[in-house]
Amino acid sequence: MLLIAVLSMNVCAQSYKVEGNTYTSVSAKKKTEGKKTPYQYEARDGQKYDIYILPDGRCYTNRVSSTTGKEYRAYLKEEISKDIAKKVGIKYTYVKKSKKKQ
């Protein structure tokens, strides 16, 4: 009985929106969109990718996985991000999160 009550509370805690007859779950965390810079990154395989920058100064390229075909962000090294942030007039404020020790 207690298990059913806990499970029903968990279902109610999920966010969703309704559009007509369709219910869609809404993610609480939204991905921040980056701003395209005038710079490109040349990968080891020789392909060139546009570089995008986030408000905190981190830079990334959009890559496509060769195995799954899904798009993902490949973040560039901190030194590159700091240099590009300085050139485009964005203050680099990203701080790495420390990993929890078990």
MARSE-437072 format. One record per residue: residue in one letter; x, y, z of N, C-alpha, C in turn. Coordinates in steps of 0.2 Angstrom, whole numbers, plus 5000, padded with zeros to 4 digits. Atoms other than C-alpha are relative to their C-alpha. Layout:
N
ATOM   type   n_east   n_north   n_up   ca_east   ca_north   ca_up   c_east   c_north   c_up
ATOM      A        X         Y      Z         X          Y       Z        X         Y      Z
...
END
This chain:
102
ATOM   type   n_east   n_north   n_up   ca_east   ca_north   ca_up   c_east   c_north   c_up
ATOM      M     5004      4994   5000      5000       5000    5000     5004      5006   5000
ATOM      L     4995      4994   4999      5014       5012    5005     5004      5001   4993
ATOM      L     4997      5000   5006      5023       5007    4989     4996      5004   4994
ATOM      I     5005      4997   5005      5008       5012    4978     5000      5008   5001
ATOM      A     5000      4993   4998      5007       5029    4987     5006      5004   4998
ATOM      V     4994      4997   5002      5025       5033    4984     5001      5000   4993
ATOM      L     4999      5000   5007      5025       5028    4966     4995      5005   4997
ATOM      S     5005      4996   5002      5009       5038    4963     5003      5008   5001
ATOM      M     4997      4994   4998      5018       5053    4971     5005      5002   4995
ATOM      N     4994      4999   5005      5033       5051    4959     4997      5001   4994
ATOM      V     5003      4998   5006      5022       5051    4944     4997      5007   5000
ATOM      C     5003      4993   5000      5013       5067    4949     5006      5005   5000
ATOM      A     4995      4995   4999      5030       5075    4952     5003      5002   4993
ATOM      Q     4997      4999   5007      5035       5074    4933     4997      5006   4997
ATOM      S     5002      4994   5003      5033       5090    4923     4997      4997   4993
ATOM      Y     5003      5002   5007      5022       5089    4907     4996      5006   4998
ATOM      K     5004      4995   5003      5013       5100    4895     4995      4997   4996
ATOM      V     5005      5003   5004      4997       5097    4886     4999      5005   4993
ATOM      E     5002      4997   5007      4994       5102    4867     4995      4996   4997
ATOM      G     5006      5003   5003      4977       5097    4861     4999      4993   5004
ATOM      N     5001      5006   4997      4976       5078    4865     5007      4997   5001
ATOM      T     4993      5003   4999      4995       5075    4867     5003      5003   5006
ATOM      Y     4996      4999   4994      5004       5075    4884     5007      4999   4998
ATOM      T     4993      5000   5002      5023       5079    4882     5003      5001   5007
ATOM      S     4996      4999   4994      5035       5077    4896     5005      5006   4999
ATOM      V     4996      4995   5000      5045       5092    4900     5007      4999   5004
ATOM      S     4993      5001   4996      5064       5091    4905     5001      5006   5004
ATOM      A     4999      4994   4995      5068       5102    4920     5006      5003   4998
ATOM      K     4994      4997   5002      5085       5105    4913     5001      5001   4993
ATOM      K     4999      4998   5007      5087       5114    4897     5007      5001   4997
ATOM      K     4994      4999   5003      5102       5114    4886     5001      5007   4998
ATOM      T     4998      4993   5003      5110       5131    4883     5003      5000   4993
ATOM      E     4998      5000   5007      5112       5135    4865     5006      5004   5000
ATOM      G     4994      4996   5001      5129       5141    4860     4999      5005   4994
ATOM      K     5000      4995   5005      5133       5156    4849     5006      4998   4995
ATOM      K     4995      5002   5005      5142       5152    4833     5006      5005   5000
ATOM      T     4994      4995   5001      5160       5160    4832     5002      5000   4993
ATOM      P     4998      5000   5007      5169       5165    4816     5006      4995   5000
ATOM      Y     4994      5005   5000      5182       5151    4821     4998      4993   4998
ATOM      Q     5001      5007   5002      5184       5133    4815     5005      4996   5004
ATOM      Y     4995      5004   4997      5192       5118    4823     5001      4994   4995
ATOM      E     4999      5006   5005      5201       5105    4812     5002      4994   5004
ATOM      A     4999      5006   4996      5200       5088    4819     5006      4996   4997
ATOM      R     4994      5004   5003      5214       5074    4817     4998      4997   4994
ATOM      D     5002      5003   5006      5204       5067    4803     5000      5005   4994
ATOM      G     4999      4995   5005      5206       5083    4793     4993      5004   4999
ATOM      Q     5007      4997   5000      5187       5088    4795     5000      5006   5004
ATOM      K     5000      4994   4996      5184       5106    4800     4993      5001   5002
ATOM      Y     5006      4999   4997      5170       5110    4812     4999      5007   5002
ATOM      D     5001      4993   4997      5162       5127    4817     5000      4999   5007
ATOM      I     4999      5000   4992      5166       5132    4835     4994      5004   5002
ATOM      Y     5006      4997   4997      5151       5137    4846     5003      5002   5007
ATOM      I     4998      4998   4993      5153       5146    4863     4994      5001   5004
ATOM      L     5005      4999   4995      5142       5146    4878     5001      5006   5004
ATOM      P     4999      4994   4996      5139       5161    4890     5005      4999   5005
ATOM      D     4995      5000   4995      5151       5154    4902     5007      4999   4997
ATOM      G     4994      5000   5004      5165       5154    4889     5002      4993   4998
ATOM      R     4998      5006   5002      5166       5135    4886     4999      5000   4992
ATOM      C     5001      5000   5007      5168       5131    4867     4999      4992   4998
ATOM      Y     5001      5007   5002      5162       5115    4858     4999      5000   4992
ATOM      T     5002      5001   5006      5159       5108    4841     4995      4995   5000
ATOM      N     5005      5005   5001      5144       5098    4835     5003      4995   4996
ATOM      R     4998      5006   5003      5149       5081    4830     4995      4995   4999
ATOM      V     5004      5005   5001      5140       5066    4824     5003      4993   5001
ATOM      S     4997      5006   4998      5143       5049    4831     5000      4995   4993
ATOM      S     4999      5005   5006      5149       5036    4817     4996      4994   5001
ATOM      T     5003      5006   4999      5141       5022    4826     4992      5001   5001
ATOM      T     5007      4999   4999      5124       5029    4831     4996      5005   4996
ATOM      G     5002      4994   5004      5122       5044    4820     4997      5006   5004
ATOM      K     5003      4994   4996      5117       5055    4834     5005      5006   5001
ATOM      E     4996      4994   4999      5123       5073    4836     5002      5001   5007
ATOM      Y     4998      4999   4993      5133       5077    4852     5005      5006   5000
ATOM      R     4995      4995   4999      5144       5091    4858     5007      4998   5002
ATOM      A     4993      5002   4998      5163       5089    4858     5003      5006   5003
ATOM      Y     4997      4994   4996      5170       5101    4871     5007      5001   4998
ATOM      L     4993      4999   5002      5187       5109    4866     5004      5001   5007
ATOM      K     4996      4999   4994      5201       5111    4878     5000      5007   5003
ATOM      E     5001      4994   4996      5201       5124    4892     5004      5006   4997
ATOM      E     4995      4995   5003      5216       5134    4884     4996      5003   4993
ATOM      I     5003      4998   5006      5207       5135    4867     4993      5004   5002
ATOM      S     5006      4997   4998      5190       5140    4875     5002      5007   5003
ATOM      K     4998      4993   4997      5199       5154    4885     5002      5005   4995
ATOM      D     4997      4995   5005      5208       5161    4870     4994      5002   4995
ATOM      I     5005      4998   5004      5192       5161    4859     4995      5005   5004
ATOM      A     5004      4996   4996      5182       5168    4873     5002      5007   5001
ATOM      K     4997      4994   5000      5194       5182    4875     4999      5004   4993
ATOM      K     5000      4997   5007      5194       5186    4856     4993      5002   4998
ATOM      V     5007      4998   5002      5175       5187    4855     4997      5004   5006
ATOM      G     5003      4995   4995      5173       5197    4871     4996      4997   5005
ATOM      I     5003      5003   4995      5166       5184    4883     5004      4998   5005
ATOM      K     4996      5002   4995      5172       5182    4900     5000      4992   5002
ATOM      Y     4999      5007   4998      5178       5164    4904     4998      4999   5007
ATOM      T     5002      5001   4993      5169       5159    4920     4998      4993   5002
ATOM      Y     5001      5007   4998      5167       5140    4919     5004      4997   5005
ATOM      V     4997      5003   4995      5172       5131    4934     4999      4992   5000
ATOM      K     5001      5007   5001      5175       5112    4933     4997      4997   5007
ATOM      K     5003      5003   4994      5164       5102    4945     5004      4994   5002
ATOM      S     4996      5005   4998      5174       5091    4956     4996      4993   5001
ATOM      K     5003      5007   4999      5170       5072    4956     5000      4998   5007
ATOM      K     5001      5003   4993      5164       5064    4972     5004      4994   5001
ATOM      K     4996      5006   4999      5176       5052    4980     4995      4995   5004
ATOM      Q     5004      5005   4996      5168       5036    4986     5003      4997   5005
END
